[in-house]
C-alpha cells in the first residue's frame, strides 16, 4: 500500500512539473523583458513626434511650442518663429513630420489649427530648422471647412513619393464629411514642395486635393513599407474606431456607415455597418480605444513586433500590437496599459527602440527598449 502511495505521489509530482514546463515554454515573451526610460523633462500636452537626426527628435506641444530633443541626454531646445495656433480644446500645434529624403536641409512639415476669420482651419506649413529657428516657412494648404469648433481637426501626416498626405476631421459637423465641396472628413494629397494638386481622380467630381472622404477624426497615419499603401486610423463616436487603407476616390462612410453609436446611446442614422459604395474598415474597435499615432514596426530589437502595426491608445493608455497575416490585421495584443498615460504618438528609432509621448499636462517622452 505504501509503495502504491509513493508511486501515486510521484506520478502527481511528475504531472505538475510537466504542466509547469508546458506553460513555461508556451508563455509568450510579449510582455516580458522590456526596459523603460523617461527622456528629459516633462512636456505640456505633447502631440506629435518625428525623428530629426540619429540623436534628435522634434516634439510639438499642443499649446504652440516645438522642441528639438536630444534623445541621448534629454536636453531640449525650443524652436522659434512658429505659426500662431488656435489653441482651443483639441486644437493647437499638432503633428510634425521630417522628410527623411530631403537631404541635409531636413524639410519639416507642421500640421496645426490656424486662426482665420470666423474660426479656425486645419492647416499645413513647410519650413526648415536652422539653429533654434524655423526658417523658409510657407503655408502649403489650409482646409476650407472653417469652424469655431474646437474638436476633430484630424491633423496627421505622411509622405509618399513627392506627395504629402494630411488628415482632416469633420470638426464636429458630421454631415460635412459627405460634402464633396468641403475638406471636412477627408484625407488630402498635395505636392510636398509647392502645395499644388493634380487631379488624378477621374471617377468623381471632387476637388483635386481630396484623396478620400467619409472620415470622422483621423489621428493616425502610416505608410506600409511592404505595399506603399497608406493606412489611417480614426476615432469613432461611442465605438466604431477604425483602421482603413486609403484608396483614391473612395468614401469611408461616416456618418452613413459606422460601427459606432451616439454618445448618449442609440444608433447613428440607420445603424448601417456596411453598404455598397462605401469602403469597409479592415479593423475596428467596439468599444472605442481612441487610437492616435501608429507605425509599422520593421526593426530587430523586438522581433515579436516585426512586420506588425503598433497603434497608440489614448483611452486605455496603452499600445495595441496589431498582428498582420497575409498583410491584413487578424489579432491584437494590448501592452503597457496605464504605464505612461494617454499615449498620443509613437515612433521607432534606427536601433529598433520605440519612442512614445504621453498627452498629459505633465506628459513626457519615453523610450521602450531591451
C-alpha positions in Angstrom: 0.0 0.0 0.0 2.8 2.3 1.0 4.6 1.7 -2.4 1.4 2.4 -4.3 1.0 5.7 -2.3 4.6 6.7 -3.1 4.1 5.9 -6.8 0.9 7.9 -6.8 2.6 11.0 -5.3 5.5 10.6 -7.7 3.1 10.5 -10.7 1.2 13.6 -9.4 4.5 15.4 -8.9 5.7 14.5 -12.4 2.4 15.6 -13.8 2.6 19.0 -12.0 6.2 19.5 -13.3 5.0 18.7 -16.8 2.2 21.2 -16.6 4.5 23.9 -15.3 7.1 23.1 -18.0 4.4 23.3 -20.7 3.1 26.6 -19.5 6.6 28.0 -19.1 7.5 27.2 -22.7 4.2 28.3 -24.1 4.0 31.6 -22.2 4.9 34.3 -24.8 7.7 36.8 -24.0 5.4 39.5 -25.5 5.1 41.4 -22.2 8.4 40.5 -20.7 12.0 41.8 -21.0 11.1 45.4 -21.7 13.0 48.3 -20.3 11.6 51.8 -20.0 13.2 55.2 -19.6 11.8 58.7 -19.5 13.9 61.1 -21.6 14.4 64.6 -20.2 11.9 66.8 -18.5 8.1 66.8 -18.9 6.1 68.3 -21.8 2.7 70.0 -21.6 0.3 68.0 -23.8 2.8 66.8 -26.4 1.1 65.8 -29.6 3.5 64.9 -32.4 6.9 63.3 -32.6 9.2 62.8 -35.6 12.8 61.7 -36.0 15.1 64.6 -36.9 18.5 63.0 -36.9 20.2 59.9 -35.4 20.2 61.5 -31.9 17.4 64.1 -32.1 13.6 64.2 -32.4 11.1 67.0 -32.8 8.2 67.2 -30.4 5.2 69.6 -30.6 3.1 70.8 -27.7 -0.5 71.4 -28.4 -0.2 74.9 -26.8 2.0 76.1 -29.7 5.6 75.1 -28.8 8.1 73.0 -30.7 11.2 71.4 -29.2 14.3 69.7 -30.6 15.2 67.0 -28.1 18.4 65.1 -27.8 17.4 61.5 -27.0 20.9 60.7 -25.6 21.0 63.2 -22.8 17.4 64.5 -22.7 18.3 68.2 -23.4 15.8 70.2 -25.4 15.9 73.4 -27.4 12.8 75.5 -28.1 12.3 76.4 -31.7 11.3 80.0 -32.5 9.3 81.6 -35.3 6.3 79.1 -35.3 2.9 79.8 -36.6 0.1 81.2 -34.4 -2.3 78.4 -33.5 -5.9 78.1 -32.5 -5.3 76.5 -29.1 -8.9 75.7 -28.1 -9.9 72.2 -26.8 -8.3 69.7 -29.3 -6.8 72.5 -31.5 -3.3 73.8 -31.5 0.2 72.7 -32.7 -0.4 69.1 -33.7 1.5 66.7 -36.0 5.0 67.2 -37.3 7.0 65.3 -39.9 10.5 65.5 -41.2 11.0 64.5 -44.8 13.9 62.0 -44.5 14.5 62.2 -48.2 15.1 66.0 -48.2 18.9 65.7 -47.6 20.8 67.9 -45.2 18.3 70.7 -45.2 15.8 68.5 -43.3 12.4 69.8 -44.6 9.9 69.9 -41.8 6.1 69.8 -42.2 3.7 71.0 -39.4 0.0 70.4 -39.2 -1.9 72.8 -36.9 -5.1 74.6 -36.3 -4.8 78.1 -37.6 -6.8 81.2 -36.7 -8.8 82.5 -39.6 -11.8 84.8 -40.0 -14.9 83.2 -38.3 -13.0 80.5 -36.6 -10.1 78.1 -37.4 -8.9 75.7 -40.1 -6.7 72.7 -40.3 -3.5 73.9 -42.0 -0.2 72.6 -43.2 3.1 74.5 -43.1 6.5 73.6 -44.5 9.9 75.0 -43.4 13.4 74.2 -42.3 15.1 74.4 -38.9 18.3 76.4 -38.6 19.8 76.6 -35.1 16.8 77.2 -32.9 14.5 78.8 -35.5 12.0 77.7 -38.1 13.0 79.4 -41.4 11.7 79.5 -45.0 8.3 78.7 -43.7 5.4 78.6 -46.1 1.7 77.6 -45.8 1.1 74.8 -48.3 -2.5 74.2 -47.5 -5.5 75.4 -45.5 -8.7 73.5 -45.3 -11.9 75.2 -46.4 -14.2 73.9 -43.6 -13.9 76.9 -41.4 -15.4 76.5 -37.9 -15.2 77.9 -34.4 -15.5 74.3 -33.0 -12.5 73.1 -31.0 -12.8 69.4 -32.0 -11.9 66.9 -34.7 -9.1 68.6 -36.5 -7.5 65.3 -37.7 -4.1 66.6 -38.5 -1.9 63.6 -39.0 0.8 63.5 -41.8 2.5 61.0 -44.1 4.8 61.4 -47.1 4.8 59.0 -50.1 7.0 59.9 -53.1 6.5 63.6 -54.0 3.2 63.9 -52.2 2.3 64.7 -48.7 -1.0 63.4 -47.2 -2.9 65.2 -44.4 -6.0 64.1 -42.4 -8.8 66.5 -41.7 -11.6 65.8 -39.3 -15.3 66.7 -39.6 -14.9 69.5 -36.9 -18.0 68.1 -35.2 -20.2 68.6 -38.2 -20.6 65.0 -39.3 -22.6 65.7 -42.4 -19.8 67.7 -44.0 -17.8 64.5 -44.2 -20.0 63.6 -47.1 -19.9 67.1 -48.7 -17.7 66.8 -51.8 -17.1 70.6 -51.8 -15.8 70.5 -48.2 -12.4 69.4 -47.0 -14.0 68.1 -43.8 -13.7 64.4 -43.1 -11.1 63.8 -45.7 -7.5 62.8 -46.5 -6.0 65.3 -48.8 -3.0 64.8 -51.1 -0.8 67.7 -52.4 2.7 68.2 -53.8 5.1 68.3 -50.9 7.2 71.0 -52.4 4.7 73.6 -53.6 1.2 72.5 -52.3 -0.2 72.0 -55.8 -2.7 69.3 -56.5 -3.0 67.1 -59.6 -6.5 65.7 -60.3 -6.0 62.0 -60.8 -9.4 61.3 -59.6 -11.4 60.6 -62.7 -14.2 58.7 -61.0 -16.0 61.6 -59.3 -16.1 65.4 -59.3 -14.2 66.0 -56.1 -11.7 68.8 -55.7 -8.3 67.6 -56.9 -6.7 67.7 -53.5 -9.3 65.3 -52.0 -7.9 61.8 -51.9 -10.6 60.2 -49.7 -13.8 61.2 -48.0 -16.1 60.0 -45.2 -13.8 60.2 -42.2 -14.7 61.3 -38.7 -11.5 62.3 -36.9 -8.4 60.5 -38.4 -5.5 60.9 -36.0 -3.1 58.1 -37.1 -1.4 57.6 -40.4 1.5 55.4 -41.5 3.0 54.1 -44.8 3.1 50.3 -45.1 6.7 49.7 -46.2 5.8 46.4 -47.9 3.0 47.7 -50.1 3.5 51.5 -50.1 -0.1 51.9 -49.1 -1.2 54.5 -46.5 -3.1 53.2 -43.5 -5.2 55.5 -41.4 -6.9 55.1 -38.1 -9.7 57.3 -36.9 -11.9 57.9 -33.9 -15.4 56.7 -34.0 -18.0 58.1 -31.5 -19.0 55.6 -28.9 -17.4 52.6 -30.5 -16.5 52.4 -34.2 -12.8 53.4 -34.2 -11.4 52.2 -37.5 -8.3 51.3 -39.4 -8.6 51.9 -43.2 -6.3 51.5 -46.2 -7.0 54.7 -48.1 -7.6 54.4 -51.9 -8.0 57.3 -54.3 -11.6 58.4 -54.7 -13.0 56.1 -52.1 -15.6 57.0 -49.4 -15.2 55.5 -45.9 -18.8 56.1 -44.9 -19.0 58.5 -41.9 -21.7 59.2 -40.8 -23.8 56.9 -43.0 -21.9 53.7 -42.3 -20.3 53.1 -38.8 -19.9 50.6 -36.1 -20.3 53.3 -33.5 -23.3 54.7 -31.8 -24.3 58.0 -30.3 -22.6 59.0 -27.0 -25.9 59.1 -25.3 -26.9 55.7 -26.8 -28.7 54.6 -29.8 -27.8 54.1 -33.4 -26.3 56.7 -35.7 -28.5 57.3 -38.8 -30.0 53.9 -39.8 -27.4 52.0 -37.9 -25.7 50.6 -41.0 -22.3 48.9 -40.6 -21.7 48.0 -44.3 -23.2 49.4 -47.5 -22.4 49.1 -51.2 -20.5 52.1 -52.5 -18.6 52.6 -49.2 -15.3 51.1 -48.0 -15.4 48.8 -45.0 -12.7 49.2 -42.4 -10.1 46.5 -42.3 -10.2 46.6 -38.5 -12.5 48.3 -36.0 -12.9 48.6 -32.2 -16.1 48.4 -30.1 -15.8 49.9 -27.5 -13.5 52.7 -28.6 -9.8 52.7 -27.7 -9.2 56.3 -29.0 -6.4 55.5 -31.4 -3.8 58.1 -32.3 -0.3 57.6 -33.6 0.8 54.4 -35.3 3.8 52.9 -37.1 4.7 49.7 -38.9 7.5 48.1 -36.9 10.3 46.9 -39.1 13.3 46.7 -36.8 15.1 43.9 -35.0 15.1 44.9 -31.3 11.7 43.5 -30.8 11.3 40.5 -33.2 7.8 39.8 -31.7 6.7 43.2 -33.2 8.4 42.9 -36.6 6.1 43.2 -39.5 3.2 44.3 -37.3 1.4 47.6 -36.7 1.8 49.5 -33.4 -1.1 51.8 -32.5 -1.2 54.1 -29.5 -4.4 54.3 -27.4 -5.4 57.4 -25.6 -8.4 55.9 -23.8 -6.8 52.8 -22.5 -3.3 54.4 -22.1 -1.6 51.5 -23.9 -0.1 50.3 -27.2 -2.1 47.9 -29.4 0.0 45.5 -31.4 -2.0 44.6 -34.5 -0.6 41.4 -35.8 -0.8 41.0 -39.6 -1.5 37.9 -41.6 -1.2 38.0 -45.3 -0.9 41.7 -45.0 -4.1 42.2 -43.0 -5.0 42.5 -39.3 -6.1 39.3 -37.7 -5.2 39.6 -34.0 -4.3 42.3 -31.4 -2.5 42.4 -28.1 -2.5 45.2 -25.6 0.7 46.2 -23.9 1.9 48.7 -21.2 -1.6 49.6 -20.1 -1.7 52.6 -17.7 2.1 52.7 -17.6 2.7 56.0 -19.4 -0.6 57.9 -19.5 -2.5 58.8 -22.7 -0.2 57.7 -25.5 -0.6 60.3 -28.3 2.1 59.3 -30.8 4.6 56.6 -31.4 7.9 56.4 -33.3 10.7 53.9 -33.9 14.5 54.6 -34.0 17.1 53.0 -36.2 18.3 50.7 -33.4 14.7 49.4 -33.0 13.8 51.1 -29.8 10.4 52.7 -29.6 9.6 56.3 -28.5 6.2 57.4 -27.3 4.8 60.7 -26.0 2.0 60.9 -23.4 -0.6 63.6 -23.9 -0.9 64.9 -20.3 -0.5 68.2 -18.6 2.8 66.9 -17.4 3.3 64.4 -20.2 6.7 63.1 -21.3 8.9 61.4 -23.9 9.6 57.7 -23.1 11.9 55.1 -24.6 11.0 51.4 -24.7 14.0 49.2 -25.3 15.8 46.0 -24.3 
